[in-house]
């Protein structure tokens, strides 16, 4: 491929500074992102890394080419939380994970998150499930034991932190002694060091398990990502991402076991971590009554593009505060974009355009999505409509088909409202003569119920679709 003309800079959690991104192989950029543990619906906080790294993937594909990027996001479908859910409900674990995985995919699609891809193609391998890589996990654990980095104890296999003591903690910036002093670690008599973590653990008859050299059991959480990343991206790759709550212990442990098993200095060259989400200025929690899922918002009528817009309005390295005010403002701005495109734009012409360079530049500066959205707001002239449409799609706020549907729906509504405005004017003129305004009031009420604003003056009647206008309701008024 040709050398990219855009320079991407990203803040590397490992080095704690913004760096120019230089892929190991420009012909094959590789990124791994920790995905969900599928035991329930994705809460709003789960949506943030999905959106952040979806935007980064879009940028990488634009800069390096669709066929030169591999993006992998896993599903953890073997976990004690899943086991607990199965015990609570009496349902089969495979049935639960199949259902919750599809829930996640549907909810993420609703907020514009495209499926991960391998070198330009969305494939099942780009969304690996932990249960499909048990053999690779066992093989990696065996290598760690042979090299003296892991040991078996009472049916468990544990990673020996002391075997990599000088390097352990580099990502999170803590020493092993500090971590032992401040961490809440599982106390077990078979551990040589309190910080040693589980690679494999035994399973009883009622718990999922696989045969291994250490007996029937199941993998620890951390080894899952290491094995899947190695299988799909190689021993060392370009970018590893996730929420900053995963930096320790999950990512720290991934690095330790991957480097020791693969005999490498690093697992990924760039580590990216998004900050956490709050709701109305407070940490989201069930005890505060402010915990909700992506599906909760969608079912309440909050459009997926509004959720995405609000998320993108805050830089990924800053805490994201979800508020009703931001949601209302985002919906108004997006509706204004649709209105502008409907008046002046041509969707076919728009989709043939490249993304706006100012938006590409904003994203290339450490994923400055807030600046990218500000660029959209400046596209307010008639000549900007096609460019606006193209970049709404580039940022994932709409796909081309959905945007076309919304624009055509607005245009159809405007055309219909022209006829209804004539009818309302005629009713008004008749009412002035008869002094009976009941038919005028009835039509005005029906229009208001369909989210249409009504302005009546000496010059005539003006009807305008407003946010959330109901096309079906308007058709019924013909």
CORMOQUI-V453917 format. One record per residue. N is the residue number from 0. SS is DSSP state (2 for helix, 1 for strand, 0 for the rest). Layout:
# CORMOQUI-V453917
N|SS / N|SS
This chain:
# CORMOQUI-V453917
0|0 / 1|0 / 2|0 / 3|0 / 4|0 / 5|0 / 6|0 / 7|0 / 8|1 / 9|1 / 10|1 / 11|1 / 12|0 / 13|0 / 14|0 / 15|0 / 16|1 / 17|1 / 18|1 / 19|1 / 20|0 / 21|0 / 22|0 / 23|0 / 24|0 / 25|0 / 26|0 / 27|0 / 28|1 / 29|1 / 30|1 / 31|1 / 32|1 / 33|0 / 34|0 / 35|0 / 36|1 / 37|0 / 38|0 / 39|0 / 40|0 / 41|0 / 42|1 / 43|2 / 44|2 / 45|2 / 46|2 / 47|2 / 48|2 / 49|2 / 50|2 / 51|2 / 52|2 / 53|2 / 54|2 / 55|2 / 56|2 / 57|2 / 58|2 / 59|2 / 60|2 / 61|2 / 62|2 / 63|2 / 64|0 / 65|2 / 66|2 / 67|2 / 68|1 / 69|1 / 70|1 / 71|1 / 72|1 / 73|0 / 74|1 / 75|1 / 76|0 / 77|0 / 78|0 / 79|2 / 80|2 / 81|2 / 82|2 / 83|2 / 84|2 / 85|2 / 86|2 / 87|2 / 88|2 / 89|0 / 90|0 / 91|0 / 92|2 / 93|2 / 94|2 / 95|2 / 96|2 / 97|2 / 98|2 / 99|2 / 100|2 / 101|2 / 102|2 / 103|2 / 104|2 / 105|2 / 106|2 / 107|2 / 108|2 / 109|2 / 110|0 / 111|0 / 112|0 / 113|0 / 114|0 / 115|0 / 116|1 / 117|1 / 118|0 / 119|0 / 120|1 / 121|0 / 122|0 / 123|2 / 124|2 / 125|2 / 126|2 / 127|0 / 128|1 / 129|2 / 130|2 / 131|2 / 132|2 / 133|2 / 134|2 / 135|2 / 136|2 / 137|2 / 138|2 / 139|2 / 140|2 / 141|2 / 142|2 / 143|2 / 144|2 / 145|2 / 146|0 / 147|0 / 148|0 / 149|1 / 150|1 / 151|1 / 152|1 / 153|0 / 154|0 / 155|1 / 156|1 / 157|1 / 158|1 / 159|0 / 160|2 / 161|2 / 162|2 / 163|2 / 164|0 / 165|0 / 166|0 / 167|0 / 168|0 / 169|0 / 170|0 / 171|0 / 172|0 / 173|0 / 174|0 / 175|2 / 176|2 / 177|2 / 178|2 / 179|2 / 180|2 / 181|2 / 182|0 / 183|0 / 184|0 / 185|0 / 186|0 / 187|0 / 188|0 / 189|0 / 190|0 / 191|0 / 192|0 / 193|0 / 194|0 / 195|0 / 196|1 / 197|1 / 198|1 / 199|1 / 200|1 / 201|1 / 202|0 / 203|0 / 204|0 / 205|0 / 206|0 / 207|0 / 208|0 / 209|1 / 210|0 / 211|0 / 212|0 / 213|0 / 214|0 / 215|0 / 216|1 / 217|1 / 218|1 / 219|0 / 220|2 / 221|2 / 222|2 / 223|2 / 224|2 / 225|2 / 226|2 / 227|2 / 228|2 / 229|2 / 230|2 / 231|2 / 232|2 / 233|0 / 234|0 / 235|0 / 236|1 / 237|1 / 238|1 / 239|1 / 240|1 / 241|1 / 242|1 / 243|2 / 244|2 / 245|2 / 246|2 / 247|2 / 248|2 / 249|2 / 250|2 / 251|2 / 252|2 / 253|2 / 254|2 / 255|2 / 256|2 / 257|2 / 258|2 / 259|2 / 260|2 / 261|2 / 262|0 / 263|0 / 264|0 / 265|0 / 266|0 / 267|1 / 268|1 / 269|1 / 270|1 / 271|1 / 272|1 / 273|1 / 274|0 / 275|0 / 276|1 / 277|1 / 278|1 / 279|0 / 280|0 / 281|1 / 282|1 / 283|0 / 284|0 / 285|0 / 286|0 / 287|0 / 288|0 / 289|0 / 290|0 / 291|0 / 292|1 / 293|2 / 294|2 / 295|2 / 296|2 / 297|2 / 298|2 / 299|0 / 300|0 / 301|0 / 302|0 / 303|2 / 304|2 / 305|2 / 306|2 / 307|2 / 308|2 / 309|2 / 310|2 / 311|2 / 312|0 / 313|0 / 314|0 / 315|0 / 316|0 / 317|0 / 318|0 / 319|1 / 320|1 / 321|1 / 322|0 / 323|2 / 324|2 / 325|2 / 326|2 / 327|2 / 328|2 / 329|2 / 330|2 / 331|2 / 332|2 / 333|2 / 334|2 / 335|2 / 336|2 / 337|2 / 338|2 / 339|2 / 340|2 / 341|2 / 342|2 / 343|2 / 344|0 / 345|0 / 346|2 / 347|2 / 348|2 / 349|2 / 350|2 / 351|0 / 352|0 / 353|0 / 354|0 / 355|0 / 356|2 / 357|2 / 358|2 / 359|2 / 360|2 / 361|2 / 362|2 / 363|2 / 364|1 / 365|0 / 366|0 / 367|0 / 368|2 / 369|2 / 370|2 / 371|2 / 372|2 / 373|2 / 374|2 / 375|2 / 376|2 / 377|0 / 378|0 / 379|0 / 380|0 / 381|2 / 382|2 / 383|2 / 384|2 / 385|2 / 386|2 / 387|2 / 388|2 / 389|2 / 390|2 / 391|2 / 392|2 / 393|2 / 394|0 / 395|0 / 396|0 / 397|0 / 398|0 / 399|2 / 400|2 / 401|2 / 402|2 / 403|2 / 404|2 / 405|2 / 406|2 / 407|2 / 408|2 / 409|2 / 410|2 / 411|2 / 412|2 / 413|2 / 414|2 / 415|2 / 416|2 / 417|2 / 418|2 / 419|2 / 420|2 / 421|2 / 422|2 / 423|2 / 424|2 / 425|2 / 426|2 / 427|2 / 428|2 / 429|2 / 430|2 / 431|2 / 432|2 / 433|2 / 434|0 / 435|0 / 436|0 / 437|2 / 438|2 / 439|2 / 440|2 / 441|2 / 442|2 / 443|2 / 444|2 / 445|2 / 446|2 / 447|2 / 448|2 / 449|0 / 450|0 / 451|1 / 452|1 / 453|1 / 454|1 / 455|1 / 456|1 / 457|0 / 458|0 / 459|1 / 460|1 / 461|1 / 462|1 / 463|1 / 464|1 / 465|0 / 466|0 / 467|0 / 468|0 / 469|0 / 470|2 / 471|2 / 472|2 / 473|2 / 474|2 / 475|0 / 476|0 / 477|0
